[in-house]
Amino acid sequence: MFVADAHCDTLYSIAVQNMDPEKCMITPERLVQGGVGLQTFAMFAGSRGMSGQPYEKGRAMLDNKERLGVPLYLGDLPGEPPKTPHGVLSIEGGEMLEGNINRLYEFYNEARIRMIALTWNHENEIGYSAKSQSTQGLKPFGLTLLREMDYLGILADASHLNEAGFWDIVEHASLPPIASHSNLKKLCGHCRNLTDEQVKAIIEKKGFIGINFYSSFLREGERATLDDVLRHIDGIAEMGGIDVLGFGSDFDGIDEWPEGLGHPGDFPALLNLLIKHGYSESDVEKIAGLNLWNVLKRAEKAGRENQKRA
């Protein structure tokens, strides 16, 4: 079964933190073990926001991408999901662009960025983070950026964005909103999780939600289990979200995960749990990877058509 993951921090760990690739949670061998055909590797701007030289970190990650040991799609995706592990790149923390649209085109042309998390945990030139509790929406540069991302076929990722910024994406972007690694707020009240209204908007716009495996986003006050991952999947599926659900593991960016789900090789245990719980094989295939694959393909097609018309 094809498995796809919308978010990990492996590239940052290797390129910026100088971690031995073999000691990362994600390795080529574990991707094979878990049946992962497509892994999204985030270019994380770093924890210091605009003061932490995020652009330079982005360049370092591009320079070290071969150390992942996984072939990357730096052009169009193939017609069918890959049967062996491949990767695509995203940006986590739009401050990496330095408020400069030229940086967007630089990263797109060199790395074929597929999605951008507009903020991490800090305010930047684009908008405000979920952690900030700000009620302000996207800044002028953020709205300009959305238009350019639409043109290129790059998805706006709201996983770290405040709610007002999320609704600006819904209103102003032509591509659907996504949350690459967020869960359901009514089941775990973390500020990074999604309200029912946000989930419904993503479903209506045919976007994507990647379930995050970080224990603190799955269960409050206790170590999460595989059953907690199932609870969040059930909660979104019950709202009509079977066609937007997927995984955003956050591997190599988390320090606590559900027992039995500590690296990509453990994906089969989660997929078997979904089948045992009563999900049909076709629905499990959607959640496992096809939903992410399809939204990436739709965004790519929209960008290609935009650029042909220009």
PyMOL commands that set and color helices and strands:
alter all, ss='L'
color gray80, all
select helices_A, chain A and resi 10-15+21-23+28-34+49-52+54-63+65-68+94-97+101-111+140-152+163-172+196-204+215-218+226-237+264-277+281-309
alter helices_A, ss='H'
color red, helices_A
select strands_A, chain A and resi 3-5+36-44+86-92+115-117+155-157+178-179+208-211+245-247
alter strands_A, ss='S'
color yellow, strands_A
deselect
rebuild
show_as cartoon
